[in-house]
Amino acid sequence: MIGSEEERKRRSEELMGIRKELLELCTETAQKFLVQGKYELAVPGALQSLKFAIDVFGSEATELVPSYLLLAEANLGLRRLKIAEEFLSLANWNILKHPQAGSSMMSNLQRNFGRLYAAQQRYNEALQAFATDIYHSSLEFGPENIRSAPSYFHMGRVFQSHQKSDRAASFYGKVVDVYSKFLESWMAESTGEQSAEITSVEIEEAIEIVKHITEYHEKRSDAEQSDHSRMDVAEGRYTLGLMLAYTGDLVGGKEYLQACQETFLSTVGTEHAKTKACQKHLETLEKRSALM
């Protein structure tokens, strides 16, 4: 009897371990599809992650909140706003019952409420939600941390949709600055290994964010034809170049850096800090390429 009891306990622990691994896998898969804008494909993984979260933690645990938020985000992408709002309400109710949930979870909740309100054209409420997102993200990670950058980005998108270009550009500038500082530090300190500070899904999201910002600046630059607007475009490409280098795409990284270097040289000259930094990064990538 003792042996069979121990055996049942061991099997139960093994099964729980498998469920936790499947929960992580389903969550990561859904996150990747969301970043890629493949919302329909994200739904099955998000539903499975919710199922495994309930199996592992129970139906009232805060660990269910990430799955609720994945399902909310997927349905927002599919424009199923009522369903998205229902999942957000479940997440909100769960957090209200667990005040210890933490700022990271509250940040993600408010970010998704902001997306919902923006989709419903309730822009003042969207701005308030994104401001709360920034507050909690800054509490959890710090205002200059790369994990706070998406919070600034979503605020900028609301201003962009309002045609408030200067405010949008201000928030977008903050996003690019946060990402570029992290990547510059990584280039200086690393020999090519990725940082534990950001996940592969988060860097994929960061690339999509900076691409959006750079395209926005390109349109403004075409209209304004000013040195300032050209520098905004170049700084976006500079950050994209470093991001691609971070992912291991050294060829793509060098292409972006070479493109922005041309703008830096023609706009601010050879002695500007950005020009020098870009040249240094290009030399570093050449050396890394030679070692591969």
C-alpha positions, 0 to 999 in steps of 0.5 A: 500500500505504501509503495502504491501510494508513493507511486500515485504521488510520483505520477501525480507530480509528473502529470502536474509537471507536464501540464505546467510545461504544456501551459508554458508552451501554449502561452508562448505559442499564442503570444507569438501568433499575437505579435505576428497579427495571426489572431485566429491562430492565437485563439486555440493556444490561448484557450488551451493555456486557460484550460491547463492554468485551471487544471494546475492552479484552480479556477480562482487563481491569479495565474488564470489572468495571463490566459484571459488577457491572451484571449482578450487580445486575440478577440480584439485583433479579430474585432470581436469586441464584446467577447474581448470585453468579457475576458477583460472583465474576468481578468479584472474581477480576478485581480480585484479579488487578489490585491497582491497580483502585482503591477506587471499584471495590472499593466497588461490588464490596463494595456488591453483595456486601452486597446479595447477603448481605442477600438471602440473610439473611446479615446479619452478612456483609452488614454487613461487606461494607457496612462495607468498601464505606463504607471504600473509598468514603470513601477514594476520595471522602471520607466526606462526599461525595455518592458515599459516601451510598449506602454509608451507606444500604445499611448502614441498610437492613440495620439496618432489616430487623433491626428496629434502628430507632435504628441504621437512623435514624442511618445514614439521618440521615447520608445525608440530611445528606450530600445536603442539604449538597451541595444547599445548597451548590449552591443558594447557588453555582449559578444552576441549572446542574447540578454535574459532581460527580454524574451524572444517574443518581446523582441519580436514585438519590439521589432514590429513596434519600431517598424510601425514607428519608422513607417510613420516617420517615413510618411511624415518625412515625405510630407515635410522634407525636413532634416528633423523628420529625416533624423527621426526616420534614421533613428528608427532604422538605427534601432531596427538595425541593432534589433536585427543584429540582436536576433542574429540577422547580421546581414539585415542589421548591417543594411539598416545601419548603412542606410541610417548612416548615410542620413546621419552623415548628410544631416548631422555630419561625421562628428555627431555622436549618432554617426560615430555610434553607427560607424562603431556598430557597423565595425562590430558587426563586420567583426562578428560576421568574420567570426561566423 
